[in-house]
Amino acid sequence: MPSPLSSAEIIQLGEKYLMQTYRPLPLVIESGQGARVIDADGRSYLDFVAGIAVCSLGYGHAELVGAIQEQAGKIVHTSNQAFNEPSVRLAEALCQNSFAERVFFCNSGAEANESLLKLARRAFFKTDPERYEIICMDKAFHGRTLGTMSATGQAKYKDGFGSLLPGFKVVPYGDVDAMRAAFSSKTAAVIMEPILGEGGIVKPPQGYLQDVRHLCDEHSALLLFDEVQTGIGRTGKLFAYMHENIIPDAMALAKGLGGGMPIGAMLTTDKLGEVLEFPVHGSTFGCNPVATAAGLVVMKHVATPAFLAHVSKMGLYLESRLLELKKQFSRLILDVRGLGLFYGVECALDTNSFRKDALANGLLINFCGQQVLRLSPPLVIDQASLDEGLDILAMLLLQYNK
Ligand SMILES: Cc1ncc(COP(=O)(O)O)c(C=O)c1O
């Protein structure tokens, strides 16, 4: 093993050798416990990001760590030439706790959404091959592959890559009339996030998701939900569609599902599952036993009424304190919106320097959209930790208000 490097050396190596696709903070994370991460110099930070809505059970969760270690000690990869127990048990747990009857495992949110797009485009292939169009949302974010990039209106992700996939119609999020007008005999599906994530944590208007469900039914089109960020308890229900008394035809998961292990999944019904028959779809690392062993622990904890009640309770508390901050700093905070432990705070301030100042004061935060502070702490966070982080935010807002 090479001797340990200092933080400065690690950052220097990263800046030299990693592609510059991100803008990381000057921070080297070495370990974590609960809702805190510790840097390479032993400094502790309260984490309101959770690896971008990933580390659902927080850090150093003994059962999660134990399951990963135990499975890694047995075998780390099997390929899909054989079955393994963690993946079939996780598929069972996901089906038993959702509308779904079939699961396809992959490695990321983009790959799970690619699976949705392939499912939709192939669903009518034998009966109505002209029917392959997919309606998507202008501020959506579904991933960085060429397919998922085609399913958004956001130019900042799409520009410069030549022509993307044909057959996508972009409509404004929340506008049911525009959605109605976009349907045609070619419409195979609608793909959407039940709450916009990267687009700025935007909840749709009351009744919108139900209207979209009805439109899909009227046109025999599929409703595809991207629950990569909203799924696995983030909004206080196991899946965000459960707030609305509707069910999608297929759904993509990733982020929180593995508690930090890379995993994605597409969930759908028995009948639709048949669309992606052998050999039209697959993924070498899908059904990975270590990732799915982690997912099983996540599901065991998150898919319980007590855990989800905790998320809802903490979410309501978070919202009440954010609304107080909005009242106090009305010049800097323009809007507060979200559900569960998934909140956006639209701000009028220099987000880059605010993020760095938060770091200097021991708080990890992150912005999505242009000016929206995204709060997505580990789902296990307690009220005292929420208060600690919110107090740091309040102190910074006071400084920025001068
Ligand atoms: C709603 C949504 N879908 C898809 C993705 C892409 O997931 P991944 O980065 O794992 O490919 C993201 C990532 O932020 C997301 O928020």
The ligand as a MOL file (V3000), in Angstrom:
LIG
                    3D

  0  0  0     0  0            999 V3000
M  V30 BEGIN CTAB
M  V30 COUNTS 16 16 0 0 0
M  V30 BEGIN ATOM
M  V30 1 C -34.2190 12.1300 -10.9170 0
M  V30 2 C -32.8860 11.6130 -11.3620 0
M  V30 3 N -32.8380 10.7010 -12.3330 0
M  V30 4 C -31.6690 10.2000 -12.7530 0
M  V30 5 C -30.4750 10.6120 -12.2220 0
M  V30 6 C -29.1920 10.0400 -12.7290 0
M  V30 7 O -28.6870 9.1410 -11.8120 0
M  V30 8 P -27.1670 8.6570 -11.9220 0
M  V30 9 O -26.3050 9.8350 -11.6580 0
M  V30 10 O -27.0590 7.5830 -10.8700 0
M  V30 11 O -26.9870 8.1100 -13.2870 0
M  V30 12 C -30.4760 11.5590 -11.2110 0
M  V30 13 C -29.2160 12.0280 -10.6200 0
M  V30 14 O -29.1310 13.0390 -9.9680 0
M  V30 15 C -31.7090 12.0690 -10.7520 0
M  V30 16 O -31.7780 12.9820 -9.7850 0
M  V30 END ATOM
M  V30 BEGIN BOND
M  V30 1 1 1 2
M  V30 2 1 2 3
M  V30 3 2 2 15
M  V30 4 2 3 4
M  V30 5 1 4 5
M  V30 6 1 5 6
M  V30 7 2 5 12
M  V30 8 1 6 7
M  V30 9 1 7 8
M  V30 10 2 8 9
M  V30 11 1 8 10
M  V30 12 1 8 11
M  V30 13 1 12 13
M  V30 14 1 12 15
M  V30 15 2 13 14
M  V30 16 1 15 16
M  V30 END BOND
M  V30 END CTAB
M  END
